[in-house]
């Protein structure tokens, strides 16, 4: 009996490895993980070059990891096990109070480099330019962070950004004070399971932006607000903390925009499609619901509001934070052109020369701008 007990751990381990191997080959392979919101690795191509370079081994290891039986269970088990040991950080995501899952402080290696590029481009364009920069969620919602966390340096970063932009006569919309005050007063300005600002957060940014761009922001009661449940965003998908509750995602329809007023043209892969709404409700059926705003990431999008006669034309260079903000701006411009430099690889200077834009607006989050390498395409 003692001998059997002595070898029990080894027997259990071998049985576990054997069972998991059988399940790996027996169970069907999925192409997509709905929990992680990403496509899983495909079986790598084996060639002489990939074998001897080690590329095949690395890719095969990723393939094994992605298709391990009960993968979601093991990912969650690892996250919660480390959490019980006092480590609230999983894959760069803090498990915080009140159900928040927050990215750790952003890398900022390229932040000031990108601000310089934007400044030079704005000056060369000769368009009145404005920059709006979304603060990091951990900075705004610092009260929900665990006791053990890395310091968020938004104050230092925003001071440097503000100084650089002022030297180049570029307007800077600093959202820090209003966002922190709104959070403190109970307004959820960022999602708990996603890195983006909520519709409330986008509305606050719109109100601050209105003061700089020179128009009166609409009051909140001038919108019909529809709320949709079961939104699990990017921080949820990356964290492994599967027991956190979902967010609601909201669509704010302006009561001054009527049927037929809006025309949205989206150009992607050389093809242009035209739509009659700022909101793409079919995307609410998908795992990733954030593309309900302007259908998500595209290189080139043009929004026309036919109800705004002889209005200004706005050029927006942006990341995905603009998607929930720009619908608010659509009330005030006859035309808004949105460029995503991650995908738009043509000359923006030529576009400006061949268009009659009145103003230039940059919309980014400090997290994205700190690491972005695509702003270099601004020429």
C-alpha positions as CSV (number, residue, x, y, z in Angstrom):
1,X,0.0,0.0,0.0
2,X,2.8,2.4,0.9
3,X,4.6,1.6,-2.4
4,X,1.4,2.3,-4.3
5,X,0.9,5.7,-2.5
6,X,4.6,6.5,-3.2
7,X,4.1,6.2,-6.9
8,X,0.6,7.7,-7.1
9,X,1.7,11.2,-8.1
10,X,3.8,9.7,-11.0
11,X,0.9,7.6,-12.1
12,X,-1.6,10.5,-12.0
13,X,0.9,12.7,-13.9
14,X,1.4,10.1,-16.6
15,X,-2.3,9.4,-16.8
16,X,-3.0,13.1,-17.1
17,X,-0.4,13.6,-19.9
18,X,-1.8,10.5,-21.8
19,X,-5.4,11.7,-21.5
20,X,-4.5,15.2,-22.7
21,X,-2.6,13.8,-25.6
22,X,-5.5,11.6,-26.6
23,X,-7.9,14.6,-26.3
24,X,-5.6,16.8,-28.3
25,X,-5.8,14.4,-31.3
26,X,-9.4,13.4,-30.8
27,X,-11.2,16.7,-30.3
28,X,-12.0,18.9,-33.3
29,X,-9.8,22.0,-33.7
30,X,-11.4,25.4,-33.5
31,X,-10.4,28.3,-35.7
32,X,-11.6,31.0,-33.3
33,X,-11.7,31.6,-29.5
34,X,-14.8,33.6,-28.6
35,X,-13.4,34.2,-25.0
36,X,-10.1,35.5,-26.2
37,X,-11.6,37.1,-29.4
38,X,-8.8,36.0,-31.6
39,X,-8.1,33.4,-34.3
40,X,-6.2,30.4,-33.1
41,X,-2.9,29.3,-34.6
42,X,-3.0,27.1,-37.6
43,X,-0.8,24.0,-38.0
44,X,2.6,25.4,-39.2
45,X,4.1,24.6,-42.5
46,X,7.1,22.2,-42.3
47,X,10.0,22.9,-44.6
48,X,13.7,22.4,-44.4
49,X,14.2,26.1,-43.7
50,X,11.5,26.4,-41.0
51,X,12.8,23.2,-39.3
52,X,16.5,24.2,-39.1
53,X,15.7,27.9,-38.3
54,X,13.6,26.8,-35.3
55,X,10.6,28.7,-36.7
56,X,8.6,25.4,-37.1
57,X,9.3,24.5,-33.4
58,X,8.1,27.9,-32.2
59,X,5.0,27.9,-34.3
60,X,4.2,24.3,-33.3
61,X,4.5,25.2,-29.7
62,X,2.0,28.0,-30.2
63,X,-0.3,25.6,-32.1
64,X,-0.2,23.1,-29.2
65,X,-0.9,25.9,-26.7
66,X,-3.9,27.2,-28.7
67,X,-5.5,23.8,-29.2
68,X,-4.9,22.2,-25.8
69,X,-8.1,20.5,-24.6
70,X,-10.2,22.7,-22.2
71,X,-7.9,25.7,-23.0
72,X,-10.2,28.3,-21.4
73,X,-10.3,26.3,-18.2
74,X,-6.5,26.2,-17.9
75,X,-6.1,29.9,-18.8
76,X,-8.6,30.9,-16.2
77,X,-7.2,28.5,-13.6
78,X,-3.7,30.0,-14.1
79,X,-5.1,33.6,-13.7
80,X,-7.1,32.9,-10.6
81,X,-4.4,30.8,-9.0
82,X,-1.9,33.6,-9.4
83,X,-4.5,36.0,-8.1
84,X,-5.0,34.0,-4.9
85,X,-1.2,34.1,-4.4
86,X,-1.3,37.9,-4.4
87,X,-0.5,38.6,-8.0
88,X,-3.4,40.6,-9.5
89,X,-1.7,40.9,-12.9
90,X,-2.5,38.4,-15.6
91,X,-1.1,38.9,-19.1
92,X,-0.7,42.7,-18.5
93,X,-4.2,43.0,-17.0
94,X,-5.0,44.0,-13.4
95,X,-8.0,42.3,-11.7
96,X,-9.4,45.4,-9.8
97,X,-12.2,46.4,-7.5
98,X,-15.7,46.8,-8.8
99,X,-15.2,44.4,-11.6
100,X,-12.6,46.5,-13.5
101,X,-10.0,44.7,-15.7
102,X,-7.4,47.4,-16.4
103,X,-4.3,47.4,-18.6
104,X,-1.0,48.0,-16.7
105,X,0.6,51.4,-17.5
106,X,1.3,51.9,-21.2
107,X,4.7,51.9,-22.8
108,X,5.5,55.4,-23.9
109,X,8.7,54.9,-25.9
110,X,7.3,56.6,-29.0
111,X,4.8,59.0,-27.5
112,X,6.9,62.2,-27.8
113,X,8.3,61.0,-31.2
114,X,4.8,60.6,-32.5
115,X,3.7,64.0,-31.1
116,X,6.6,65.6,-32.9
117,X,5.6,63.9,-36.2
118,X,2.0,65.0,-35.7
119,X,3.1,68.6,-34.9
120,X,5.3,68.8,-38.0
121,X,2.6,67.4,-40.2
122,X,-0.1,69.7,-38.8
123,X,2.2,72.7,-39.4
124,X,2.9,71.7,-42.9
125,X,-0.8,71.1,-43.6
126,X,-1.6,74.7,-42.7
127,X,-4.9,73.4,-41.2
128,X,-6.0,74.5,-37.7
129,X,-5.1,71.4,-35.7
130,X,-6.3,69.9,-32.4
131,X,-5.2,66.9,-30.5
132,X,-7.4,65.0,-28.0
133,X,-5.6,62.2,-26.0
134,X,-7.5,59.7,-23.9
135,X,-5.8,59.2,-20.5
136,X,-5.1,55.6,-19.4
137,X,-7.9,53.9,-17.6
138,X,-5.7,53.1,-14.6
139,X,-4.9,56.8,-14.2
140,X,-8.6,57.9,-14.2
141,X,-9.9,55.0,-12.1
142,X,-6.9,54.8,-9.8
143,X,-9.2,54.1,-6.8
144,X,-10.0,50.6,-8.1
145,X,-6.4,49.5,-8.6
146,X,-5.0,46.8,-6.4
147,X,-2.5,48.0,-3.7
148,X,0.3,46.4,-5.7
149,X,0.6,48.1,-9.1
150,X,2.9,50.0,-11.3
151,X,2.5,53.8,-11.2
152,X,0.6,55.5,-14.1
153,X,2.6,58.5,-15.3
154,X,-0.2,60.3,-17.2
155,X,0.4,63.6,-15.4
156,X,4.1,63.7,-16.5
157,X,3.3,62.6,-20.0
158,X,0.4,65.0,-20.6
159,X,2.5,67.9,-19.4
160,X,5.2,67.1,-21.9
161,X,2.7,66.6,-24.7
162,X,0.9,69.9,-23.8
163,X,4.2,71.8,-23.9
164,X,5.3,70.4,-27.3
165,X,1.9,71.1,-28.9
166,X,1.8,74.6,-27.5
167,X,5.2,75.4,-29.0
168,X,3.7,74.4,-32.4
169,X,0.5,76.4,-31.9
170,X,-1.6,73.2,-31.8
171,X,-4.7,73.0,-29.6
172,X,-4.6,70.3,-26.9
173,X,-7.8,69.0,-25.2
174,X,-6.7,67.7,-21.8
175,X,-9.4,65.3,-20.5
176,X,-7.7,64.4,-17.2
177,X,-9.5,66.6,-14.8
178,X,-13.0,66.1,-16.1
179,X,-12.6,62.3,-16.5
180,X,-11.3,61.9,-13.0
181,X,-14.1,64.1,-11.6
182,X,-16.7,62.1,-13.5
183,X,-15.4,58.8,-12.3
184,X,-15.3,60.0,-8.8
185,X,-18.9,61.0,-9.1
186,X,-20.0,57.6,-10.3
187,X,-20.0,58.0,-14.1
188,X,-18.4,55.0,-15.8
189,X,-16.2,56.7,-18.4
190,X,-14.3,53.5,-19.3
191,X,-15.6,50.0,-19.8
192,X,-14.7,47.5,-17.1
193,X,-13.9,44.7,-19.6
194,X,-12.4,46.8,-22.4
195,X,-9.7,49.4,-22.9
196,X,-12.0,51.9,-24.7
197,X,-14.0,54.8,-23.1
198,X,-17.7,54.2,-22.8
199,X,-20.4,56.3,-24.6
200,X,-20.5,58.4,-21.5
201,X,-16.7,58.9,-21.7
202,X,-16.9,59.7,-25.4
203,X,-19.6,62.2,-24.7
204,X,-17.4,63.9,-22.0
205,X,-14.6,64.1,-24.6
206,X,-17.0,65.6,-27.1
207,X,-18.2,68.3,-24.7
208,X,-14.6,69.3,-23.9
209,X,-13.7,69.1,-27.6
210,X,-16.6,71.4,-28.5
211,X,-15.1,74.3,-26.5
212,X,-11.9,74.1,-28.6
213,X,-13.5,73.4,-32.0
214,X,-16.0,76.3,-31.6
215,X,-19.5,74.9,-31.4
216,X,-22.0,74.2,-28.6
217,X,-22.2,70.6,-27.5
218,X,-25.6,69.0,-27.4
219,X,-27.1,68.2,-24.0
220,X,-27.4,64.5,-23.0
221,X,-31.2,64.7,-23.1
222,X,-31.0,65.4,-26.9
223,X,-30.1,61.7,-27.5
224,X,-32.1,58.5,-27.5
225,X,-29.9,56.1,-25.6
226,X,-30.2,52.3,-26.3
227,X,-28.3,50.0,-24.0
228,X,-27.2,46.5,-25.1
229,X,-25.9,43.8,-22.6
230,X,-23.2,41.1,-22.7
231,X,-20.3,43.2,-23.9
232,X,-17.0,41.5,-23.1
233,X,-14.0,43.6,-24.4
234,X,-10.3,43.3,-25.0
235,X,-9.1,43.3,-21.4
236,X,-11.5,40.5,-20.5
237,X,-10.3,38.5,-23.5
238,X,-6.6,38.9,-22.5
239,X,-6.9,38.4,-18.8
240,X,-8.3,34.9,-18.2
241,X,-10.5,36.3,-15.4
242,X,-13.6,34.7,-16.9
243,X,-15.9,35.3,-13.9
244,X,-16.1,39.1,-14.2
245,X,-19.4,40.5,-15.3
246,X,-20.1,41.9,-18.8
247,X,-20.5,45.6,-19.6
248,X,-23.4,47.2,-21.3
249,X,-22.6,49.0,-24.6
250,X,-24.7,52.1,-25.5
251,X,-25.8,53.7,-28.7
252,X,-26.7,57.4,-28.5
253,X,-28.9,58.5,-31.4
254,X,-29.0,62.3,-31.9
255,X,-32.6,63.6,-32.1
256,X,-31.5,66.1,-34.8
257,X,-30.3,63.5,-37.2
258,X,-33.2,62.2,-39.3
259,X,-33.5,59.3,-41.7
260,X,-31.6,60.1,-44.9
261,X,-29.4,62.7,-43.3
262,X,-26.3,60.5,-42.8
263,X,-24.2,58.8,-45.5
264,X,-21.2,56.7,-44.4
265,X,-18.8,55.6,-47.1
266,X,-16.2,53.0,-46.0
267,X,-13.2,52.2,-48.3
268,X,-11.3,49.0,-47.5
269,X,-9.2,46.8,-49.8
270,X,-10.0,49.1,-52.7
271,X,-13.8,48.6,-52.3
272,X,-16.2,51.3,-51.1
273,X,-19.5,50.5,-49.4
274,X,-22.1,53.1,-48.5
275,X,-24.4,53.0,-45.4
276,X,-27.1,55.2,-43.9
277,X,-26.2,55.0,-40.2
278,X,-23.4,55.8,-37.9
279,X,-24.2,52.7,-35.9
280,X,-23.9,49.1,-37.2
281,X,-26.3,47.2,-35.0
282,X,-25.6,43.8,-36.8
283,X,-22.2,43.9,-35.1
284,X,-23.9,43.5,-31.7
285,X,-24.5,39.9,-32.6
286,X,-20.7,39.2,-32.8
287,X,-18.3,38.5,-29.9
288,X,-16.7,41.8,-30.5
289,X,-19.5,44.4,-30.2
290,X,-17.4,47.6,-30.3
291,X,-17.6,47.8,-34.1
292,X,-21.2,48.8,-33.5
293,X,-19.6,52.3,-33.8
294,X,-18.8,53.0,-37.4
295,X,-18.2,49.4,-38.2
296,X,-14.8,49.3,-36.5
297,X,-11.3,49.7,-38.0
298,X,-11.1,50.8,-41.7
299,X,-8.4,52.8,-43.5
300,X,-10.7,55.5,-45.0
301,X,-14.2,56.5,-43.9
302,X,-16.2,59.5,-45.0
303,X,-19.3,60.7,-43.0
304,X,-21.6,63.2,-44.7
305,X,-24.5,64.9,-42.8
306,X,-26.8,66.3,-45.5
307,X,-28.7,68.3,-42.9
308,X,-25.6,70.5,-42.2
309,X,-25.6,72.9,-45.1
310,X,-22.4,74.7,-46.0
311,X,-20.8,73.3,-42.9
312,X,-17.1,72.7,-42.2
313,X,-15.2,69.6,-43.3
314,X,-13.1,67.9,-40.7
315,X,-10.2,65.5,-41.2
316,X,-9.7,63.1,-38.4
317,X,-6.6,61.0,-38.0
318,X,-7.2,58.5,-35.3
319,X,-7.2,55.2,-33.5
320,X,-10.3,53.2,-32.4
321,X,-11.1,55.6,-29.6
322,X,-12.5,57.9,-32.3
323,X,-15.2,55.4,-33.3
324,X,-17.5,56.2,-30.4
325,X,-16.6,59.9,-30.4
326,X,-17.0,60.9,-34.0
327,X,-20.8,60.1,-34.1
328,X,-21.2,63.0,-31.7
329,X,-19.2,65.3,-34.0
330,X,-21.4,64.3,-37.0
331,X,-24.0,66.8,-35.8
332,X,-21.7,69.7,-36.4
333,X,-20.0,69.0,-39.7
334,X,-21.2,68.6,-43.3
335,X,-18.4,66.1,-43.8
336,X,-15.9,64.2,-41.7
337,X,-13.1,62.1,-43.2
338,X,-11.5,59.5,-40.9
339,X,-8.0,58.0,-41.6
340,X,-6.5,55.1,-39.7
341,X,-2.8,55.2,-40.2
342,X,-2.5,51.5,-39.3
343,X,-4.2,50.7,-42.6
344,X,-4.1,53.9,-44.7
345,X,-0.8,53.9,-46.6
346,X,-1.4,56.7,-49.2
347,X,-0.1,60.3,-49.0
348,X,-2.2,62.3,-46.6
349,X,-0.6,65.5,-47.9
350,X,-2.0,64.7,-51.4
351,X,-5.4,64.0,-49.9
352,X,-5.4,67.4,-48.2
353,X,-4.2,69.1,-51.4
354,X,-7.1,67.6,-53.3
355,X,-9.7,68.2,-50.7
356,X,-11.1,71.3,-48.9
357,X,-10.8,70.4,-45.3
358,X,-11.3,73.2,-42.8
359,X,-9.8,71.6,-39.7
360,X,-7.5,68.7,-38.6
361,X,-8.2,66.6,-35.5
362,X,-6.1,63.9,-34.0
363,X,-7.9,61.4,-31.7
364,X,-5.7,58.8,-29.9
365,X,-5.4,57.1,-26.5
366,X,-2.1,57.6,-24.6
367,X,-1.7,53.8,-24.6
368,X,-1.8,53.5,-28.4
369,X,0.1,56.6,-29.2
370,X,2.9,55.5,-26.9
371,X,3.8,52.5,-29.1
372,X,2.4,53.4,-32.5
373,X,4.8,53.0,-35.4
374,X,2.3,54.0,-38.2
375,X,2.2,57.7,-37.6
376,X,5.4,57.8,-39.7
377,X,3.1,57.4,-42.7
378,X,2.0,61.0,-42.2
379,X,3.6,62.7,-45.1
